[in-house]
Amino acid sequence: LDDLQLFKLGFAYRDLLGRDRWESFSVSATVTLVGDLTSVGRYRIVGRSCEFQVTLIGSTSIATTAGTSFVDLPIAANGIAGIGTMTNDSTNIAVGVCHIDVATSRCYLPTQGAIASLFTICGSYEIGA
């Protein structure tokens, strides 16, 4: 392996070194909010893909509008597309499919009316070398 060029952020390399784990990131979200936003984000690189998970909690209520509400991705996106989903963890109901915008490195959220709930967003997308 000494003479091979390895992608040092990738899962296989990190797994060889025993360092494959989730990394936290600061979540930047654009949503309709009453009160304060509490958010947690984590990601990990698997090959040339990034898997991510985000939780959003509005202290009073939180709402999203398809096409305008989004979460910034932890690492710049590449390729053609990705996939994401948003769920309401307070009611255990799927809200809908998210759109991964490769050009802006954003995860656009589906429409959700104002509600005091905990939302989880997770997905994956291609990253560059």
C-alpha positions as CSV (number, residue, x, y, z in Angstrom):
1,L,0.0,0.0,0.0
2,D,3.0,2.3,0.4
3,D,3.1,3.3,-3.3
4,L,-0.7,3.7,-3.8
5,Q,-2.5,7.0,-3.7
6,L,-5.2,6.7,-1.1
7,F,-8.2,9.0,-0.5
8,K,-7.4,9.9,3.1
9,L,-10.9,11.1,4.0
10,G,-12.5,8.0,2.7
11,F,-14.1,5.2,4.7
12,A,-11.6,2.5,3.7
13,Y,-8.5,4.5,4.7
14,R,-10.0,5.6,7.9
15,D,-11.2,2.1,8.7
16,L,-7.7,0.7,8.1
17,L,-6.5,3.2,10.7
18,G,-9.3,2.4,13.1
19,R,-10.7,6.0,12.8
20,D,-14.0,5.5,11.0
21,R,-16.5,7.5,12.9
22,W,-19.1,10.2,12.7
23,E,-17.8,13.7,12.7
24,S,-19.9,16.6,14.1
25,F,-20.6,19.8,12.1
26,S,-22.3,23.1,12.8
27,V,-25.7,23.1,11.2
28,S,-26.7,26.1,9.1
29,A,-30.5,26.0,8.4
30,T,-33.0,28.3,6.8
31,V,-36.4,27.5,8.2
32,T,-39.5,29.4,9.5
33,L,-39.0,29.5,13.3
34,V,-40.7,30.8,16.4
35,G,-38.4,30.8,19.3
36,D,-34.8,29.5,19.3
37,L,-33.4,26.8,17.0
38,T,-31.4,23.9,18.5
39,S,-29.6,21.8,15.9
40,V,-27.1,18.9,15.8
41,G,-25.3,17.6,12.8
42,R,-23.0,14.7,12.0
43,Y,-21.5,13.2,8.9
44,R,-19.1,10.5,7.7
45,I,-17.4,9.8,4.4
46,V,-17.9,6.4,2.8
47,G,-15.9,6.0,-0.3
48,R,-16.7,9.1,-2.4
49,S,-20.0,9.7,-0.7
50,C,-21.0,11.7,2.3
51,E,-23.7,10.4,4.7
52,F,-25.2,13.1,7.0
53,Q,-27.7,13.3,9.8
54,V,-29.3,16.5,11.3
55,T,-31.8,17.2,14.0
56,L,-33.7,20.5,14.2
57,I,-35.8,21.6,17.2
58,G,-37.7,24.9,17.4
59,S,-38.3,26.0,21.0
60,T,-41.8,27.0,20.1
61,S,-42.4,25.9,16.5
62,I,-40.6,25.2,13.3
63,A,-42.0,25.1,9.7
64,T,-40.4,24.4,6.3
65,T,-41.4,25.3,2.8
66,A,-40.4,23.1,-0.2
67,G,-37.9,24.9,-2.5
68,T,-36.9,27.6,0.0
69,S,-36.1,25.9,3.4
70,F,-32.8,24.2,3.5
71,V,-29.8,22.9,5.5
72,D,-26.3,23.5,4.2
73,L,-24.4,20.2,3.6
74,P,-21.3,19.5,5.7
75,I,-19.0,18.9,2.7
76,A,-19.3,20.4,-0.8
77,A,-21.5,18.2,-3.1
78,N,-20.3,16.8,-6.5
79,G,-21.8,14.7,-9.2
80,I,-25.4,14.8,-10.4
81,A,-27.7,14.2,-7.3
82,G,-28.1,12.8,-3.9
83,I,-31.0,11.7,-1.7
84,G,-32.4,12.8,1.6
85,T,-35.4,12.4,3.9
86,M,-37.0,14.4,6.7
87,T,-39.0,12.8,9.5
88,N,-40.9,14.1,12.5
89,D,-39.4,12.3,15.4
90,S,-42.0,13.7,17.9
91,T,-44.9,11.9,16.0
92,N,-42.8,9.2,14.3
93,I,-44.1,10.2,10.9
94,A,-42.1,10.7,7.6
95,V,-42.5,14.2,6.3
96,G,-41.0,13.7,2.9
97,V,-38.1,13.5,0.5
98,C,-35.5,16.2,0.4
99,H,-33.7,17.5,-2.7
100,I,-29.9,17.6,-2.7
101,D,-28.8,20.6,-4.8
102,V,-25.3,19.8,-6.0
103,A,-24.8,23.4,-7.3
104,T,-25.3,25.0,-3.9
105,S,-24.4,22.1,-1.6
106,R,-27.8,22.4,0.1
107,C,-30.4,19.9,1.2
108,Y,-33.8,21.4,0.4
109,L,-36.5,20.3,2.8
110,P,-40.1,19.3,2.1
111,T,-43.1,21.4,3.3
112,Q,-44.1,21.0,6.9
113,G,-46.6,23.2,8.7
114,A,-45.6,25.0,11.9
115,I,-45.4,22.5,14.7
116,A,-43.4,22.1,18.0
117,S,-41.5,18.9,17.0
118,L,-38.1,17.4,16.6
119,F,-37.2,16.9,12.9
120,T,-34.5,14.6,11.6
121,I,-32.9,14.9,8.2
122,C,-30.6,12.3,6.8
123,G,-29.2,11.5,3.4
124,S,-26.2,10.9,1.2
125,Y,-24.6,12.5,-1.8
126,E,-21.4,12.3,-3.9
127,I,-18.3,14.3,-3.0
128,G,-15.2,15.2,-4.9
129,A,-11.8,13.5,-4.6
